[in-house]
Amino acid sequence: MIKRDDITKLFKTKDNVLIGCPQCLSPRLVRAGVQHLKNKKAKQRYKCNECSSVFTNALELKEESSFEVSDLRPEPEMNVDDIIKYRVKKFKIKNNVQEYYNLTHVNIKIDGVIGICHFGDPHVDDDGTDLGELFGICDVIKNTEGMFAGNLGDIQNNWVGRLAALYSQQSTTAKESWKLTEYFLNKLPWLYLVGGNHDVWSGDGDPIEFIMRGNTRTTYANHGVRLNLNFPNKSSVRVNARHTFKGNSMWNSAHGVSKAIQMGWRDHIVTAGHTHVSGYQVLKDPASGLISHALQVASFKRMDEYANRLGLDDKNIFNCPVTIIDPKYSDDDNRKITTIFNPYEAAEYLKWKRSQK
């Protein structure tokens, strides 16, 4: 007679001898139905959890040692059913997050015209960055009603690995870099923040995500965000902001962003940073009439030893362009979005637009 021990969950004979798999000698068995014999009797069938063999001739595991381990090794992994349940739950969580970032809805709570300053790569800790210019624009945004801000990535150099040696070539230490980064992030109520390649080098322990942990207004994601701005008059504008879009051209510095629009992104504003060059193009979807503005934004890092060593041309025309949005116009009207390359001029224009009734 074979019985199952309620504690160890193992099968034993009436003489309290373990039975096991005849193939691998493992005692980890489960019942697998019965086998009907010709004499109309049924014989218990077992399945081995180790080698998956199915058999009826279970082997008695005779004691051949002068000692035994009182407790068998616990199973170090979840069983298959628990793994599947966990994976299904984990997928639902990841899928919900992905759907959120595919198009994040943002409700604009003020009436009328607004502006969005799209900050190119700040690199706040680099000696080639003019912090006076950077924080001066932040002050303009704070003092201009209806002006919002977004950042396209690479807030600091964040040298890691073998690149950490480059900290010796800048006057700002790694600790000071994070102080500047935190100050910059808390300077404005950001509409969006994109994690660039320098930012994602931090890995899973992302300090920027930690700094922004209590901020429920800002949409922050590595590589890119896509927003649907909903205005009080029921109009909407989509902003597709990434650190970079695939594609380069020696003839068109906005090629990657323009290509993204032509290959299918039907958004009002499509913008990117990363390459430290400026470029601008306006395109129209002939099917819907939607006018899209392609903005390749340069960096606040105006002096770059890497670019100097490679002999790269200075193509920094603007590093913080502003898109002025007038929600009363339709998608095919060229007055709906006006792009101004200088944020100071844009602030004056926005004040004038908002004063018009």
N, C-alpha and C positions, 0 to 999 in steps of 0.2 A: 504493500500500500504506500502510495506517494502522497505526501502532504506538504503544504506550503507554510513556512515559518512566518508568523505575523510580524515579527520584528525585522528580520534580515531580508524577508521577501524571497528567500531561496527555497528550493524544493529538497526534501529529505525523505529517506525511506523510513519505515516503521522502526528501524534500528538506529535512527538519527544519523544516517550517513548521507552526505551531500550527493546529489546527482548532477551531472554536467553534460556538456556537449561532447559527443564522441569524436568530433573533428578538432576542436581547439581546447577541450577540457574546461571551458569556462562554466562556472555555476550560474551565470546570469541568464536564466531561461524565462520564457513566458509561455503560457498555454496557447496552442495554435489549433484548436479544434480536436476532432477525433478521427481515427482511421477505422472504417468498418471492415471487419474481417469476414471471411467466407462462412465461418460458424456463427454469423450474426452477432458476434460480440464486437465491442468497440474498444479501441486502444487509444489512450491519451497521446496526443501529438504535441511536440514542443518546438519552439523557435529560439535559437540562440541570439542574444542581443549583441554578441561580439562579432560573430562571423556570419550571422543570418541563416545558418543551416536549419532545415526543418527535418525532424526525425521523431521516431517513436521509441527507438532503442537507446534511451538515456543511459549514460554510463555512471556507475557508482564511483565516486572519487575516493578511493581508499587512502587512508592516512599512511603516508610513508615517512613522515618526519616525526621527530621527538618533541616538536613544538608546533604551535599554531597561533595565528593572529586572531585575537578574539573579535576584532571589528574589521570587516572588509572595507577596502578603500572606497570612499564615497564617490559617486559619479561626479566628475569635475565640470561637466557641461549640462546645460538644460536638455531635457528630452525633446524629441522632435516636435511634439504637440505644442510645448511651451515656446520653442523657437519660432514656430509658425505664427502663433498668437502675438509674440513680441514683434516679429517682422511686419505683420499686418498693421499693428498699432503704430509702429515707427514710420511705416510708409504713409499712413494717413496724416501724421504730423508733418512730415517732410513735404507731402503733396499740398497741404493747406498753406504752408509757408511759401512754396513755389508759386501757387496761385495768387497769393498776396503780392509777391514781387513781380509777377507777370504784368499786373496793372494795379497799382495802389491808388485808391480813390482819396483825394484830398479836397475837403470842402473849404473854399475861400469865403471868409466871413465878412469881408468888406465889399461894399458896392463899388462899381466903377472900374477904372483902369488900374492895373497893377504892373509892376516891373519885376523881373527876375535877373539878378546878377549871377552869372555863371563863372565862378572862380576857376581859373586854370591851376595847375599844380603849384601849391604854395611853397613847399620845401622850406618850412619856417626856420629850420636850423642851419641852412646852408649860408655860407658867407656871401654867396652871389645873389642872395635874395634881399630886396629892399623892404625891410619890415615897416618902414615909415609909409611906403606906398600901400602895403597890404592892410595895415591897421587903419590907415586914413580912409580907405574905401569902406572898411567896416563901420567907421563912424558915420560916413555919408548914408549908408543903408539904415543905420539905427535912427538917424534924424530925418529920414524921408518917409512920409506916410505912403503905404502901399508898395514899398520896395522890399522884396524878399531876396534870399541868397541860397545858392547851391554850390557845392564843391565837387570837382571832377576827379579828385584823388591825389595821392602822394602828398599828404600834409607835411610829412618830414622825410628826411633821407632814410632813416631807420636802417642803417647799415647792419647787416647780419652776416654770419659765416665768415668767409675770407674777405668780404667787403668791409667787415668791421674795422679793418686796418685804415680805412678812409677817414675814420674819426680823427686821425692824427693830422689830416689835411684841412680840418675846419676848427674854428675857435670855440664852437659850441659843443659841450660834452653830451654824452648820451642822456644823462639825467636832465640836463638843461633842455635838451630837445623835447623831452616829454612834458616839461613844465610849459614850454612855449606852445606845444600842441594842445594841451589842456586849456590854456588861456585862449587860444584861437578858437577852439571848438565851443567854448562857453561865451564867446564874444557876441554871437548872433543866434537868433532862433532859426536854425537852418531848415529850409524847405526840404532839401535832400543832401545827403553825403554819400559819395562813392569811395569805396576802398580801392586805391590804385595798387600797382604792382609793389611799390615800396611799402605800402600799408599792410598788404597781405603776407609779407615776409614774416610778420610776427607769428603766423600760424594760428592754431585754435585759441591760444591764450591772447586774444586780441585786446590790447589796452584801449584802443579807440572804442570798441564795443563796451568795455567796462566803463569808460568815461561817460558814454551816452546812455548808460543803463536805465537812468530815471527819466529820460527824455522820450515822451510818448508822441511828440509832434513831428520829430524829424524821421524821415525814411532813410535808413542807413543800410547799405549792402555792399559787399565786395563786388567789384567789376562793373556793376551798373544798376540803375533803378529806372522804372517807367511809371510816371504819374499821370493820373487823369484829374485835372483841376476842374472842380465843379463850382461854377459861379452862381451867385444869388439869382441871376436872371435866367437860370437853367441852361446857360451856354457852358461848353466844356472845351478844354485845351489839353492836349496830351504832350507831355515832355518826356523824351527818351534820352537819358543822360548815362553815358558809359565812360569808363576810363579810356577806352579805345575801341574803334570799330576796325574790322579787318580790311586791309587794302591800303596801298600807297601808290603815289604817282609823282614823278618829278615835275609834271606839268600842272598839277593841281594839288595844293596842300590840303584841301578839304575833300580829297578823293574818297577816303574811307567812310566819312560821314555821309557824303552824297551817294555813294554806292549803296549804303544801307537803306536809304530812302528809295532809290531806284529798284532795289531788289526786294522791296516789300514792306518796309516800315512806313505806314501811313500815319505819321505823327506830325503835329504842328511844329514842334521844336525838337531837333535831333542834334545832340552836342557831345563832344568828347575832348579829352586833354591828351596827356601822355607824351606826345611827340615834341612838345615845346615850340610848336609853330602855329601860326594863325592862318585861317582860311574861312571863306564864307561863300555860300551858294544858296540860291533860292530855286526851288523846284515845284512843279505843279503836277498833280495826278490828273491826267486827262479824263479819267472815268468819273471821279467824284468832284473834281474841281478844287480839292484840298491843296492849299499852298503850304509847303514845308520849308523851314529854315534850317539849313545845315551849317553848324558852327563848329569849327576846329579851333580850340582855344589854346593859346600859348601859356607859358609858365611865368610865375613871379621870379623865378630863378633866371636872372638876366645875364649872369656871368657863369659859364659852365666849362670847366677844364676838359671834360669829356668831349664836348662839342668842338672845343678849340683844337684838341688833339686830332680829331677826325676831319677838321676843316669844314664843318657844317655851317651853312650860311645862316645869318641872322634873319629869321622870318617872323620875329615877334612884333606883330602889328598891334595886337590887343591881347590882354591876358584876363580881362574881366568884362566881357561884353554884356549888355543888358537887353533883354527882350521885353519890350513894352507891349502888353496885351490889353486890347480893348474888346471886351466880351460882347459888345452890342453888335459887332459886325459878324458876318457869316464866314465860313471856312474858305470861301473862294474870293474873299475881299482882301485886297492888299493892305487895307487899313487895320485889319484885325491884329497883326503883329508887326511892330516896327523894331528893328535891331539898331542899337546905338553902341558903338565900340567903346566909348569913353563913359565910365560910370558917373562922373561929375556932370557931364552934359546930359546924360540920361536922367539924372535926378532932377535937374531943372526942367527938362521936358515933361517928366512925369508929374511934377508939381503943377505945371501949366495945364496938362491934359486933365488932371483931376479937378482943376478949378473951373473947367468948362462945364456948364450945365445944359 
